[in-house]
Amino acid sequence: MVSTEPAIAPKPIPAPTRPAHLPALTGLRFFLALWVILNHLVGQGHVYEPFITAFPSPIEAILRGGYLAVPTFFMLSGLVLARTYGTLTWNRRTLKNYFVGRFARVYPVYLLSLLVVSPFIVKAADQPKGWLVAMHLTLLQGWFSGHYTAGWNTPAWSLSCEMFFYALFPILALTWQAWRWSTTIAVAAFSCILTPLLWKLGVSDQLKPLVHLADFFMGIAIARALVLWPETTRRHTAGKWLYAAGILGSGLLIGYAKYLPQSVSVTTFLRPMNALLLLGFAIGGGWLARLLSTRPLVYLGQASYGMYILHIPILWWAVSWPGNLVKFYYVAFVIAVSSLSYTAFEEPMNRYLRGLVSGNQR
């Protein structure tokens, strides 16, 4: 017997909150990715080594310090996740959407990076390749850092950290909305000492997701500070002074790192500086924040993940180029390929995978 009762429409899946866009932080991502790329082009025998050594030692130390951009990316992840999903009501359906969204954000371009470098993976014969391939496909290499030498895509260890942070975030988000200033400041302060504390407790530096958990916590604290800080003229005036202090403090710490206590890592000293930097650019104000918020730099910032994750696979091919091609065209080539990848592959795949879950695919 066919029921004559009207069908009950399913409840819509709650969407993540869409906070005001923070364009200066997006533009900043582009320069952080460039800094990482530069880090892989300096050192003995590398194309920019003669150029780097011509600078005074503090500037040289800054130019060589591109690996220090990675903790800033982790902090950005915490900030963006908290602002986007911090007020979401968590249940089975929203969790599914959240994890599919995170997978869609990271994995397609990462898989593309492995395909780009796959001919070199096939040729490699110096390690147990099956184990290494499985570790890379499952994004577990950050948990085994130091136990292998395969450099197929060295920056990808950070994705192991990101996946760990993504898994933790829904738990952290359960209390995030209840944080007051006292809790937010306490979390930020705890983030500044967490990594040395873990080392003191015997946690190996090779367990990268645990070591960098402090950066993720700090990003979440920054996001909460943005919510708690009233929208006033004084807040917007403070933005430019906060990021100026972050830039100056970071520059001094990196440039004169040799004078810092060796028992504490540079990244630990930089954590509060990065917090000032991101909080200041999130608030905005000043000519530098306006520059980073321009449309070209925002677009390049959106393509920066491709720059970060594709530049080493591309470099595997570029090392066979004539020296001048690598020296003058490699970085531009990476930016162009990453921009094309973002427009033609990354964003379409992101929308497609999200659509599979939301049911918008036809």
Secondary structure in CASP SS format (residue, H / E / C, confidence):
PFRMAT SS
TARGET T0000
AUTHOR 0000-0000-0000
METHOD secondary structure of the structure
MODEL  1
M C 1.00
V C 1.00
S C 1.00
T C 1.00
E C 1.00
P C 1.00
A C 1.00
I C 1.00
A C 1.00
P C 1.00
K C 1.00
P C 1.00
I C 1.00
P C 1.00
A C 1.00
P C 1.00
T C 1.00
R C 1.00
P C 1.00
A C 1.00
H C 1.00
L C 1.00
P H 1.00
A H 1.00
L H 1.00
T H 1.00
G H 1.00
L H 1.00
R H 1.00
F H 1.00
F H 1.00
L H 1.00
A H 1.00
L H 1.00
W H 1.00
V H 1.00
I H 1.00
L H 1.00
N H 1.00
H C 1.00
L C 1.00
V C 1.00
G C 1.00
Q C 1.00
G C 1.00
H C 1.00
V C 1.00
Y C 1.00
E H 1.00
P H 1.00
F H 1.00
I H 1.00
T C 1.00
A C 1.00
F C 1.00
P C 1.00
S H 1.00
P H 1.00
I H 1.00
E H 1.00
A H 1.00
I H 1.00
L H 1.00
R H 1.00
G C 1.00
G H 1.00
Y H 1.00
L H 1.00
A H 1.00
V H 1.00
P H 1.00
T H 1.00
F H 1.00
F H 1.00
M H 1.00
L H 1.00
S H 1.00
G H 1.00
L H 1.00
V H 1.00
L H 1.00
A H 1.00
R H 1.00
T H 1.00
Y H 1.00
G C 1.00
T C 1.00
L C 1.00
T C 1.00
W C 1.00
N C 1.00
R H 1.00
R H 1.00
T H 1.00
L H 1.00
K H 1.00
N H 1.00
Y H 1.00
F H 1.00
V H 1.00
G H 1.00
R H 1.00
F H 1.00
A H 1.00
R H 1.00
V H 1.00
Y H 1.00
P H 1.00
V H 1.00
Y H 1.00
L H 1.00
L H 1.00
S H 1.00
L H 1.00
L H 1.00
V H 1.00
V H 1.00
S H 1.00
P H 1.00
F H 1.00
I H 1.00
V H 1.00
K H 1.00
A C 1.00
A C 1.00
D C 1.00
Q C 1.00
P C 1.00
K H 1.00
G H 1.00
W H 1.00
L H 1.00
V H 1.00
A H 1.00
M H 1.00
H H 1.00
L H 1.00
T C 1.00
L C 1.00
L C 1.00
Q H 1.00
G H 1.00
W H 1.00
F C 1.00
S C 1.00
G C 1.00
H C 1.00
Y C 1.00
T C 1.00
A C 1.00
G C 1.00
W C 1.00
N C 1.00
T H 1.00
P H 1.00
A H 1.00
W H 1.00
S H 1.00
L H 1.00
S H 1.00
C H 1.00
E H 1.00
M H 1.00
F H 1.00
F H 1.00
Y H 1.00
A H 1.00
L H 1.00
F H 1.00
P H 1.00
I H 1.00
L H 1.00
A H 1.00
L H 1.00
T H 1.00
W H 1.00
Q C 1.00
A C 1.00
W C 1.00
R C 1.00
W H 1.00
S H 1.00
T H 1.00
T H 1.00
I H 1.00
A H 1.00
V H 1.00
A H 1.00
A H 1.00
F H 1.00
S H 1.00
C H 1.00
I H 1.00
L H 1.00
T H 1.00
P H 1.00
L H 1.00
L H 1.00
W H 1.00
K H 1.00
L C 1.00
G C 1.00
V C 1.00
S C 1.00
D C 1.00
Q C 1.00
L C 1.00
K H 1.00
P H 1.00
L H 1.00
V H 1.00
H C 1.00
L H 1.00
A H 1.00
D H 1.00
F H 1.00
F H 1.00
M H 1.00
G H 1.00
I H 1.00
A H 1.00
I H 1.00
A H 1.00
R H 1.00
A H 1.00
L H 1.00
V H 1.00
L H 1.00
W C 1.00
P C 1.00
E C 1.00
T C 1.00
T H 1.00
R H 1.00
R H 1.00
H H 1.00
T H 1.00
A H 1.00
G H 1.00
K H 1.00
W H 1.00
L H 1.00
Y H 1.00
A H 1.00
A H 1.00
G H 1.00
I H 1.00
L H 1.00
G H 1.00
S H 1.00
G H 1.00
L H 1.00
L H 1.00
I H 1.00
G H 1.00
Y C 1.00
A H 1.00
K H 1.00
Y H 1.00
L C 1.00
P C 1.00
Q C 1.00
S C 1.00
V C 1.00
S C 1.00
V H 1.00
T H 1.00
T H 1.00
F H 1.00
L H 1.00
R H 1.00
P H 1.00
M H 1.00
N H 1.00
A H 1.00
L H 1.00
L H 1.00
L H 1.00
L H 1.00
G H 1.00
F H 1.00
A H 1.00
I H 1.00
G C 1.00
G C 1.00
G H 1.00
W H 1.00
L H 1.00
A H 1.00
R H 1.00
L H 1.00
L H 1.00
S C 1.00
T C 1.00
R H 1.00
P H 1.00
L H 1.00
V H 1.00
Y H 1.00
L H 1.00
G H 1.00
Q H 1.00
A C 1.00
S H 1.00
Y H 1.00
G H 1.00
M H 1.00
Y H 1.00
I H 1.00
L H 1.00
H H 1.00
I H 1.00
P H 1.00
I H 1.00
L H 1.00
W H 1.00
W H 1.00
A H 1.00
V C 1.00
S C 1.00
W C 1.00
P C 1.00
G H 1.00
N H 1.00
L H 1.00
V H 1.00
K H 1.00
F H 1.00
Y H 1.00
Y H 1.00
V H 1.00
A H 1.00
F H 1.00
V H 1.00
I H 1.00
A H 1.00
V H 1.00
S H 1.00
S H 1.00
L H 1.00
S H 1.00
Y H 1.00
T H 1.00
A H 1.00
F H 1.00
E H 1.00
E H 1.00
P H 1.00
M H 1.00
N H 1.00
R H 1.00
Y H 1.00
L H 1.00
R H 1.00
G H 1.00
L H 1.00
V H 1.00
S H 1.00
G C 1.00
N C 1.00
Q C 1.00
R C 1.00
END
